[in-house]
Amino acid sequence: MDEVSAGAPRDPGSSAPERGKGGGLRRFLRRMASSKAELEAEELQKTTGDEGATPITDCGERKRHCVAGTLRTVTLRPRGGAPALEAELYDGTDVINLVWLGRRKIAGIDPGRRLRAEGLVSLQDGRKVMFNPRYELRGGS
């Protein structure tokens, strides 16, 4: 049996199994069997990871996190008599509500827009919420 050092080139005709061989067909079949929502969620998760953000499912209560995703809904809901702009951010894993107190409208905060937000995560009525987050508008919409 021949010994090959770690730095030596491999013989192109070797019979060792190639990593990922047949992966293209497998990926194609999985994409065909997946729903549109599942494919969108998978793509969002990938882009969120590329931006260095924490997946929303991994965000712990009373900790600062950076999250990124797409705004699903934007609504105006008064809180204690004062206006509050609420936006639902989805990253493919979970949803977090972003709330800007004292605001009726923020330019660029519209459904379908990609956004990156940073702030303290809290729980309110069993849902993750971030009040007055720092945000950065991303491409999209």
C-alpha angles and dihedrals in degrees: 000000000000119000119221122197120229093252096047119105117253121247106256090218095055118130096225111131113256119236112247094013108161090012093123094062091044091051091047093051092046091051091050092051095045124090122243090251092054092050092049091049091051092050091048091051090052095050092044090056091048090056092054093244127145116250108251092235088061095050111114125212117263093015131111114246140170113226132179134191146103126308110241101181136007119196140168111232122171115229116197092341094307124103119256127185112215125193128182111221119200123191101175094266104059145333131260127188116229113203126191109193118215093017128116097181138001119199111246096017098117135135112277094027120130113234141176116208135183129195149096114314118219135170121243120175089345094305129110113248135182116197121211094346124189105246142190122201114228133196117287142080 
